[in-house]
Amino acid sequence: MRLSHFRELMEGEFGPVRAASLSRDHVFADLGGRTVEQAIEAGLDLRRVWRAVCAAYEVPPARR
């Protein structure tokens, strides 16, 4: 997954303002206690990051 596609998924699911806030501020246990931005900077697979966001926010399987 490309970063641009990941950002599109985030904005499509949460809207641009909430997606940006969630990426910076929410710490995910599934990402080792990192925010989305920290996980990306650490080089975690973007699919793993997206799955963690989906699990935490109960995104329906059809939109994952």
C-alpha positions, 0 to 999 in steps of 0.5 A: 500500500502506498502512503497516498492510498493510506491517507485517502483511506483515512480521510475517506473513513474519518474526514480530513480533519479527524483523520489528521487528528487521529493520526497525530494524537491517538496511541494504538496498542496494536502499533506498539504504543505508537501513533499512526504518524510514529508508526509510519516514521518507524517503517511499519507496514501501512497495511498493519497500521490501517488494520490497527486503525480499523480494529480500534475504531470498528471500521466495518469489514466492507470498508477495510 
